[in-house]
Amino acid sequence: MESFGFEKLPDAVKLLLEKVERLETLLLKLQPKDDERKTMLNVQEAAEFLNMTVAALYTLVSRKDIPVNKPGKRLYFDREELMEWIRTGKKKTTAEIEQEAINRTSTYRRRFNP
């Protein structure tokens, strides 16, 4: 390490501060985001995430309508599984239903009308 006198002290401090800022920026980029860190949710967090009451969530759990993990007596919900559960509950539009009916009837006609 290079020795320096009092006259070079401001430059050395400036250089150190720049290096510390770069390290801080790199560390912040490497740090997982809050969403990535918190993949498992408890009952209250899951209810808030789904924008429903805790009682409604317990009802879904008791009917086995929602994916849940139960190690012991506590319930935990995986954020990604909840997102997939939401996506699978999508209602079809009228156009999608009509297209599905057309596809099925055309398949039926091909099968039974050679």
Secondary structure, DSSP 4 states (H G I P E B T S, - for coil): -----GGGHHHHHHHHHHHHHHHHHHHHHHSPPHHHH--EE-HHHHHHHHTS-HHHHHHHHHTT-S--B-STT--BEEHHHHHHHHHHTPPPPHHHHHHHHHHHHHHHHHHH--
